[in-house]
Amino acid sequence: MNLNDLPEIKIVRHARAKNLRLRVDSTQIRLTAPVLCSKRQIQNFIDQSEQWLIQTWQKQQEKIVQIDKTLPNELQLFNLDQSVVITYQSQKHGFIFDDENLKLLISDRQPEQYLKAFVINYAKEHLPIYLDQTSQECNLNFGKCAIRQPKTRWGSCTSKHDIMLNSGLVLFPENITRYVCVHELAHTKHFDHSPHFWAEVHKHDANFQQHRKILKSSPMPYWWYSS
């Protein structure tokens, strides 16, 4: 892990701040800086604190992993009105999905890993389609779409307007998944987190602040962390 794997560092300039100070909790990293502190000074401070930041963030993430290790009997996916009913049984294939009847059969050999494999497979099939639909709704074009499983990011956008989405987004309600799509699509117009960027996000998601809070405060199920 390096600094690029950490969430965006929120920089706050405070009139009474005399020194640079970092604060890490389970949902964000915050840096308080004096008003006259230069961007270079801030970046140097962040670079020097890299190892501490990574270690502290990882410890915070370990705390929020769910203790409940009961395998789910159903799965609610972002683009389905009804839950997928899950059955664990002895079978050759890791998972078998009956999309017409919304039934998922999972091998009981390594159920956590096969459950995660199903989610990743489902995400690769449905998230690019959903991003494309959201792109057309917002009139914001993107390049390529990649579906991955980064530990600390829900999405990203490159300077070429290629967008990455975290496959775990299919486990959230649709409005949360849509917020992430809108967030990354807004970066195709504003490649920063300036007021103009957030205004663009708000234009397409009036409740983005609430959606962002839910995303940051909702832990993933324990089986998502299986190797």
N, C-alpha and C positions, 0 to 999 in steps of 0.2 A: 504494500500500500504506500502511496505517496500523497502529496498535497492535492493532486488532481482528483483523487478518489474521495476527498472530503467534501461535505456540502459547502455551498457558497458561504464565505465568511462575511457576516453582516458588520459593516464598519459604521460606527456611530461617533461623530465628533462632539465633544462636550466641552463647554467653556471652562468648567472647573477642573477638567482632567489635566494633570501635570505629567503623567507618564502613559505609555502605551500599556494596555491591559487586555488579556485574552480571557474569555469565559466560555467554557464548554459544558453543555448539558445534553440531554438525550435527543433533542430535536434541532439544535442549532449551535453554531460557533459565532460568538460576538466579540468584536474588537472595539474597545473604547480608545479614542485618540484625542490629543489636544487639538484645538481648532487650527493652529498654524502648522501642524505636523505635515510634512510633505508625503506624497504618494510613495516616493522612493524609500523614505524612512519606514513607512508602514510595511512595504514589501520586504525590506531587509529584516524587519522584526519578525514577520511571518515566516520567512525562510529560516531564520535562526531558531525559531520555535517549532520547526517541522516535526522532529521526533517526539517532543512532548505532546503536540497536537494530535498526532496519529495515535499514540498510546492512550491518551485521555479519551479520545473519541471512541476507540475500540472498547475501553472499559465501560463507557456509558452505554454502548450498544448491547454489550453482554448482559447488562442489568435489565433491559427491557424485553429480552427474549421470553416468550411465554413459558410459564412453569407447567401449565396444563399440557400433558403429553398424550391426551386422548385423541385417537384418530377420528376425523369427522365422518359422520354418516351421510352428509350431504355437502354440496359445494355451491355457493351462490356466485355466478360469474357475471361480469359487468354488463354483458349484452343479452342476458336471458331473463325473462320474466319469472321463470320458475327455477327452483334449485335442481341441481343434478344429484340424483340419489346414488350413493356409493355402496358397493358390495365388495368385501375382501374375501378372496377365495384362492384355492390352488388352481393355477392355470399356467399355460406355457408363456403367453405374452405378458409383458409388464402391465399393460393396461389395454382395455377394450372399451371404446366409447360408442354408445348407441345414441347418436344425436337426435334421432326422431323421438325416442321415448325418454331422453335425458337420463340414461342410466350408464353408470361408469363401473366397470369391473376392474379391480386392482389385484394384482398378484400379492399373496400374503408372504412371499419370500422376503421382499424388501419394500414393504408398503409405502414408507415415507419417501423413498427415492422414486418409486414409480408414480406416486401421487404428484410429486414435483415435476417429473418428466411429462406427465399429462398436461399440467398447467403451462409448461414451456411450449409444448406442442400446440396447445390451443391458442396461446398468445401469438405465436409465429403465424398462425393462420388468420386470426381475427384482428389483431392490433393494427397491422398495416392498412387493412381495409377501412378500419375506423378512423385512422389518422387521415387517410385520403378524403373521407367524407367530411371530417372536421375542417380540413384544408379548404374544401370547396365552400363550406358554409361561411368560413371566415375570409375567403378570398385571399388566402396567404399560401403561396406555393412553396414546396420543399423539394429536395433532391431525392436521395434514397432513404429508405427506412430500414433500420436494423433493430432486431429484438434481442436483447441480451439480459444478463442477470448480475449487474454490478451490485455491490453490497451497500453503497451509500447514495446512489443517484437513481432518481426515477426517470430521468430523461436527460438528453443533451442535444445540442445543435451545433454543427460545425460552421465555419466561415463559408463553406460551399452549400450550406443549407441542407446537409444530410442530417437526419434526425434519428437518435437512438431512443428507444422506449424500453423500460424495464418490464419483463414478462410478468412480474408480480402484479402489475396494474390490473390484470383481468380479475383479481380477487377483490377489487374495490367496487363500490357502487359506480354506475356509469358517470355521474356528475364529477366524481373525483378523477376518473380516468380521462374524461374530457378536459378537465382543468390542466392536466399535465400536457396533453396534446396542444391545447391553446397556448400554454406557456412556451413550449418549444417552437411552435409556429410563429409566435410573436418575436422570437429571436431572429427569424429570417428578415424581419424589418428593422429591429433594433438589437444589435449584437452586444447588449449590456443589460444592466438592471437599473436603468435611468427612469426618471418619472415618465418619460415618453413610452418606455417599454411597458410599465405597469398600466399606463393609460390604454395601451393597445390590448393588454390582457383583459382589463375591465370592460372594454368595448364588446368583447366576445364572451365574457363570463363575469356577470355583475356580482356574483357571490364568491369570487376567486379567493378572497381572504379567508372565508370560512372553509372552503374546500382545501386550501393550503394547510390550514391548521389541522384539519382532520387527517390529512395525508401524513403530516409530521408526527402526529400523536398516536397513530394506529400501528401497533406492532404486528409483524407478520407471524403466522403460526409457526410453531417449533419445527415442523417437518420441512419448512421451506429452507432451513439451514442444514439439511442433510446433504452429505457430499454426493 
